[in-house]
Amino acid sequence: MIVNVGSRLRVITRRISSKYWRPGDDFLKIIAKSVDGFCEDGDIIVVSEKAISVARGRVADEAHVRPGLLAKFLVRIWMRVIWGYVLGPLCGFRTKTLWRLKRYPIREGEAHKQIALQHVGLWQALLHYSEGGIDVTNLPYALASLPLDNPEEICEMVREAIVKACGNEVSVMIVDTDKTYSWNRLHLTSRRSTVRGLRALGLLALMLGRMFGWEAQATPLAMCGGNFSPEETLAVADAADRAMGYGAGRTVWDMARRFRVGFADVSWDMLDRVQHYPIVLVRNVE
């Protein structure tokens, strides 16, 4: 797919399939092997944060979590009532999304909010999904992926692994599907990013972006190599995220429906049968 990126770049994206990454997998070796023979000097290699988090064992089992009173409030009042009937409509959510918020699962939801409170804090737990980068889609059972705590360091590790294995000078980006909302040169994210020009405002970023119809793009969490403006970085991140697709499903509801099981009954083997694209090669074609 060819995409115009800012005023300096016109890029082509090539998604690269891979097996489903499990905890303990050598993601550096997998990435370097996957792009060997394809990458050239100047390419941007974009990798999914969630895939790296899972491979590094950055997961939490929500099945064994005992939720506190605040987590219970967040599910029964904040999610089902405030999001379902007030904030959701203000943000222009679709009817299906509002229906799901009003019926947000109690038991699984309370455990999920407790994990969010423990790992990313209350401000992020107020979000209606993907709190601070915590995600349960494309994960088995009751596992949730946790955000990377050192994305810049890992980004550089990936770049060094590619340069060593392939001999090509490339840039590397780690991306998350969470949206960055942009108005002119103002770019607000709901979670922290190390990319210059992006400001993390949590729930406020989501509310402003949705209510005023700002441009929504995937969030680059870290980038090493190359010299790109914030606008170009965001455009590359969004083009790569679109190329990656949704794997087993865009949401946990979609994933459960695909396999015809409950929210916590998706297995590793089921996910193994789905085509995954955690790596996207982005190349300037000008």
C-alpha positions as CSV (number, residue, x, y, z in Angstrom):
1,M,0.0,0.0,0.0
2,I,1.4,3.4,-1.0
3,V,0.8,6.3,1.5
4,N,1.7,10.0,1.4
5,V,3.4,11.0,4.6
6,G,3.7,14.7,5.2
7,S,5.5,16.8,2.6
8,R,8.8,14.9,2.4
9,L,7.8,11.2,2.2
10,R,5.7,8.9,0.0
11,V,6.0,5.4,1.5
12,I,5.0,1.9,0.7
13,T,4.1,-0.5,3.5
14,R,4.8,-4.2,3.5
15,R,3.4,-6.3,6.3
16,I,5.4,-9.3,7.4
17,S,3.6,-12.4,8.8
18,S,4.9,-14.2,11.8
19,K,3.9,-17.0,14.1
20,Y,2.1,-15.9,17.3
21,W,4.7,-14.7,19.8
22,R,4.6,-16.4,23.1
23,P,6.3,-15.5,26.4
24,G,10.0,-16.3,26.2
25,D,10.2,-16.1,22.4
26,D,13.4,-14.4,21.1
27,F,11.7,-11.5,19.5
28,L,15.0,-9.9,18.4
29,K,15.9,-13.0,16.4
30,I,12.4,-13.3,15.0
31,I,12.3,-9.7,13.8
32,A,15.8,-9.7,12.3
33,K,15.1,-13.0,10.5
34,S,11.7,-11.8,9.3
35,V,13.1,-8.6,7.6
36,D,16.3,-10.2,6.3
37,G,16.3,-10.2,2.5
38,F,13.6,-7.5,2.4
39,C,14.9,-4.4,4.2
40,E,17.1,-1.8,2.6
41,D,19.0,1.2,3.9
42,G,16.6,3.9,5.0
43,D,13.7,1.6,5.7
44,I,11.5,2.0,8.8
45,I,10.7,-1.3,10.6
46,V,7.6,-0.9,12.7
47,V,6.8,-3.5,15.4
48,S,3.7,-4.0,17.6
49,E,4.2,-3.1,21.2
50,K,1.8,-5.9,22.3
51,A,3.8,-8.6,20.5
52,I,7.0,-7.5,22.2
53,S,5.3,-7.2,25.6
54,V,4.0,-10.8,25.3
55,A,7.4,-12.1,24.1
56,R,9.1,-10.4,27.1
57,G,6.6,-11.9,29.5
58,R,4.9,-8.5,30.2
59,V,1.5,-10.2,30.9
60,A,-0.8,-10.4,33.9
61,D,-3.3,-13.2,34.6
62,E,-6.5,-11.5,35.5
63,A,-8.1,-14.8,36.5
64,H,-6.3,-14.6,39.9
65,V,-6.9,-11.0,40.7
66,R,-9.0,-10.0,43.6
67,P,-10.6,-6.6,42.8
68,G,-11.0,-3.8,45.4
69,L,-13.8,-1.4,46.0
70,L,-12.4,1.2,43.5
71,A,-12.2,-1.4,40.7
72,K,-15.8,-2.5,41.4
73,F,-16.9,1.2,41.3
74,L,-15.1,1.7,38.0
75,V,-17.0,-1.2,36.4
76,R,-20.5,-0.9,37.9
77,I,-20.8,2.9,37.9
78,W,-18.0,4.5,35.8
79,M,-18.0,2.1,32.9
80,R,-21.7,1.0,32.7
81,V,-23.3,4.3,33.7
82,I,-20.9,7.2,33.1
83,W,-19.3,5.8,30.0
84,G,-22.4,4.0,28.7
85,Y,-24.8,6.9,29.1
86,V,-22.8,10.1,29.4
87,L,-19.2,10.1,28.2
88,G,-19.7,7.6,25.4
89,P,-22.5,9.6,23.7
90,L,-20.4,12.8,24.1
91,C,-17.5,11.1,22.4
92,G,-19.8,10.0,19.5
93,F,-19.3,6.3,20.1
94,R,-21.1,3.9,17.8
95,T,-24.4,2.2,19.0
96,K,-22.6,-1.1,19.3
97,T,-19.8,0.4,21.5
98,L,-22.4,2.0,23.8
99,W,-24.3,-1.3,24.0
100,R,-21.1,-3.1,25.1
101,L,-20.2,-0.4,27.7
102,K,-23.7,-0.6,29.3
103,R,-23.2,-4.4,29.6
104,Y,-19.5,-4.2,30.5
105,P,-18.7,-7.7,32.1
106,I,-18.7,-7.5,35.9
107,R,-16.4,-10.2,37.0
108,E,-13.8,-10.0,34.2
109,G,-14.1,-6.2,34.1
110,E,-13.4,-5.8,37.8
111,A,-10.3,-7.9,37.6
112,H,-9.2,-5.9,34.5
113,K,-9.7,-2.5,36.2
114,Q,-7.8,-3.8,39.3
115,I,-4.8,-4.7,37.0
116,A,-5.0,-1.2,35.5
117,L,-5.1,0.5,38.9
118,Q,-2.0,-1.5,40.0
119,H,0.1,-1.0,36.9
120,V,-0.9,2.3,35.4
121,G,-2.9,4.2,38.0
122,L,-6.3,5.7,38.4
123,W,-6.0,8.3,35.6
124,Q,-5.4,5.6,33.0
125,A,-8.0,3.3,34.6
126,L,-10.6,5.9,33.8
127,L,-10.3,5.1,30.1
128,H,-12.9,2.8,28.6
129,Y,-10.4,0.5,27.1
130,S,-6.6,-0.1,26.6
131,E,-5.8,1.7,29.9
132,G,-2.3,2.9,29.6
133,G,-1.6,0.3,26.9
134,I,-3.0,-2.7,28.9
135,D,-4.7,-4.9,26.4
136,V,-6.6,-8.2,26.4
137,T,-7.3,-8.7,22.7
138,N,-5.3,-11.3,20.8
139,L,-4.3,-12.9,24.1
140,P,-5.5,-16.3,25.5
141,Y,-7.6,-17.0,28.6
142,A,-7.6,-14.1,31.1
143,L,-4.2,-12.8,30.2
144,A,-3.6,-9.1,29.6
145,S,-0.5,-7.5,28.1
146,L,1.2,-4.8,30.0
147,P,2.9,-1.7,28.5
148,L,6.6,-1.7,27.9
149,D,8.4,0.2,30.7
150,N,11.5,1.0,28.5
151,P,10.3,1.3,24.8
152,E,13.3,3.5,23.8
153,E,15.8,1.0,25.0
154,I,14.0,-1.9,23.3
155,C,13.6,0.1,20.1
156,E,17.4,0.5,20.0
157,M,17.9,-3.2,20.7
158,V,15.7,-4.1,17.8
159,R,17.6,-1.7,15.5
160,E,20.9,-3.1,16.5
161,A,19.7,-6.7,16.0
162,I,18.6,-5.8,12.4
163,V,21.8,-3.9,11.5
164,K,23.9,-6.8,12.8
165,A,21.9,-9.5,11.0
166,C,21.1,-7.7,7.8
167,G,23.8,-5.1,7.5
168,N,21.2,-2.4,6.6
169,E,20.9,1.0,8.3
170,V,17.2,1.2,9.2
171,S,15.0,3.1,11.6
172,V,12.8,1.2,14.1
173,M,9.5,2.2,15.6
174,I,7.4,0.6,18.3
175,V,3.7,1.3,17.8
176,D,0.4,0.9,19.7
177,T,-3.1,1.0,18.3
178,D,-4.2,3.5,21.0
179,K,-5.0,6.8,19.2
180,T,-3.2,10.1,19.2
181,Y,-5.5,13.0,18.4
182,S,-4.1,15.8,16.3
183,W,-5.3,19.4,15.6
184,N,-2.8,21.1,13.4
185,R,0.5,20.6,15.2
186,L,-1.0,19.8,18.6
187,H,-0.8,16.0,19.2
188,L,-2.4,14.6,22.3
189,T,-2.1,10.9,23.4
190,S,-3.9,9.0,26.1
191,R,-0.7,7.3,27.2
192,R,3.0,8.2,27.5
193,S,5.1,8.2,24.3
194,T,8.9,9.0,24.1
195,V,8.4,10.5,20.6
196,R,8.9,14.3,20.6
197,G,5.9,16.5,20.0
198,L,3.4,14.1,21.6
199,R,1.7,15.1,24.8
200,A,0.1,12.5,27.1
201,L,-3.1,13.7,28.7
202,G,-4.9,10.4,29.4
203,L,-8.7,10.7,29.4
204,L,-8.6,14.3,28.4
205,A,-6.8,13.5,25.2
206,L,-9.5,11.0,24.3
207,M,-12.4,13.4,25.2
208,L,-11.0,16.4,23.3
209,G,-10.1,14.3,20.2
210,R,-13.4,12.6,20.0
211,M,-15.7,15.5,20.9
212,F,-14.0,17.9,18.4
213,G,-13.4,15.3,15.7
214,W,-9.6,15.7,15.6
215,E,-7.6,13.4,13.4
216,A,-7.0,10.0,15.1
217,Q,-3.8,8.0,14.3
218,A,-2.0,5.1,15.9
219,T,0.5,6.1,18.6
220,P,4.3,5.7,18.0
221,L,5.8,4.9,21.5
222,A,9.4,5.1,20.5
223,M,11.5,5.6,17.4
224,C,15.3,5.3,16.8
225,G,17.2,6.2,13.7
226,G,16.1,8.7,11.0
227,N,15.0,12.3,11.4
228,F,11.2,12.7,11.1
229,S,8.8,15.4,12.2
230,P,6.1,14.4,14.7
231,E,3.5,14.6,11.9
232,E,5.6,12.2,9.7
233,T,6.2,9.9,12.6
234,L,2.5,9.7,13.3
235,A,1.6,9.1,9.7
236,V,4.1,6.2,9.4
237,A,2.8,4.7,12.7
238,D,-0.8,4.9,11.5
239,A,0.0,3.4,8.0
240,A,1.9,0.5,9.7
241,D,-0.9,-0.1,12.2
242,R,-3.5,-0.3,9.5
243,A,-1.3,-2.8,7.6
244,M,-0.9,-5.0,10.7
245,G,-4.7,-5.5,11.0
246,Y,-6.5,-6.9,14.0
247,G,-5.3,-10.5,14.2
248,A,-8.0,-12.6,15.9
249,G,-10.3,-9.6,16.4
250,R,-10.4,-5.9,17.0
251,T,-11.9,-6.3,20.5
252,V,-12.2,-9.1,23.0
253,W,-15.9,-9.4,22.0
254,D,-14.9,-9.9,18.4
255,M,-12.2,-12.4,19.3
256,A,-14.6,-14.4,21.5
257,R,-17.3,-14.4,18.8
258,R,-14.8,-15.6,16.2
259,F,-13.8,-18.7,18.2
260,R,-17.3,-19.1,19.6
261,V,-16.1,-19.2,23.2
262,G,-16.3,-17.1,26.3
263,F,-14.1,-14.1,26.9
264,A,-11.6,-16.1,29.0
265,D,-11.7,-19.3,26.9
266,V,-9.6,-18.4,23.9
267,S,-6.5,-20.7,23.9
268,W,-2.9,-20.4,22.7
269,D,-3.7,-23.0,20.0
270,M,-6.7,-20.9,18.7
271,L,-4.4,-17.8,18.3
272,D,-1.8,-19.9,16.6
273,R,-4.2,-20.6,13.8
274,V,-4.7,-16.9,13.0
275,Q,-2.4,-15.0,10.6
276,H,-0.5,-12.4,12.6
277,Y,1.4,-9.4,11.2
278,P,3.4,-7.8,14.1
279,I,6.0,-6.3,11.8
280,V,5.6,-3.8,9.0
281,L,8.3,-2.6,6.7
282,V,7.8,1.1,5.6
283,R,9.9,2.3,2.6
284,N,10.2,5.8,1.0
285,V,9.4,5.4,-2.7
286,E,10.2,9.0,-3.8
